[in-house]
Every structure is written in C-alpha cells, then in structure tokens.
C-alpha cells in the first residue's frame, strides 16, 4: 500500500468499486485530487502531495471477486470488535 503520510484517507469501499470501472488510473487520480482540493482544501496538509496513478492503481487492485464473502468477513470483524451494526446481514 502507498504511504499515507500527508494524505487524506482513501476508503477501501471507494477503491474496490473503482476496481471494475472503465476510468483509468490517471483519470481517477486526477478526479480524486481535484475533489480533495475543491471540497477539502482547508483540511489538506500544507505539504499535500497529489495522488499518483501508481498509488491509485495499488488501491484499486486486486479486484474483489467474491463481494458477499468480503462483506461477511468485514461485518463479522465489526461484530467481534463490538461496534453496533445498523442492519442485520
């Protein structure tokens, strides 16, 4: 995984949905950086470095082949740690 120093977090949920998109890594990096700068400019670190296409590629892959199994694993881990879940799955 790329270094997260001076970077806003990219949520895994967003990255795996992008893994099957026709959008290129370059395009997704450009859009991600644009959104951070336009919507979160005041919260960005002064030394913010825009995400590169290589970093975006690392977050996008591997593609999730078995979404229900991954969802089950995530929900099971959340239940084990104790935070309440809104819905029963």
N, C-alpha and C positions, 0 to 999 in steps of 0.2 A: 504494500500500500504506500502511496506517496506520503511524504511528510506533511503533517497538519500545522506546522509552525506558521503563525500569522495567516491562517486560512480559516474562513467560515466552514463549518461542517457541511459536508455533502451527505445527506441522509441516504442510507442503503436503499430505502424504498424508492427514492427517485432514481438512483443509479440502476437498479435492476429493471425498472420499467423502461429506461432508456436503452437497455442492452439489446432490445429487439427493434429499435427504431431505425428508420432509414436515414436519420440525421447522422452525419459524420462526426468523428471525434473533434475535428477542428470546429465544426459548426456548433456542437454542443458546448465546447469550451468558450467560444465567443458569446453565446447566449447566456451561459452561466455567469461569466464575468460581467457582462452588461447588466444583468439583473442585480448582481451584488452591488455594482457601482451606482445604479439608478435607485434601487429600493433600500439599500443598506449602507449608503456612503458614510453616514455619520458613525456607524458601528465598526467600520473596517479599520484595521490597524494601519497606522501611518506607513508602515513598510509592507503593506499588502502586495503580494505578487500574484498576478492573474494566473489562473489555472492553465496549464498547457494541454495540448491534445493528448500527449503521452500520459499525463496524470488522469485525464478523463477516461482514457482507454482502460487504465488499471482499475478504476471504479466501476466501469461498465461490465467488466468480464470477470468471471465466466457468466454466461447467460444461465439463468435459473431454468432448469429443465422440468423440475417437479415442484411447482409452486405450492400445492397443498402440503407436501411433506415439509417444506421450509417453513410455511406458515404454522404448522403444527409444532415444529421444533421451537420457533420463536415464542409462541403462546405458552408452551409447556415451561420454557425457561422463565417467562414473566410470572407465571403462577408459582413456580418454585421460589422465586425471589420475593414474592409477596405483594407486588402492586396489584390493585384490583383491575380486572379487565371489564370493559364496558359490555361486551357481548359474549355470549356462550358460543364457542366454536366446537 
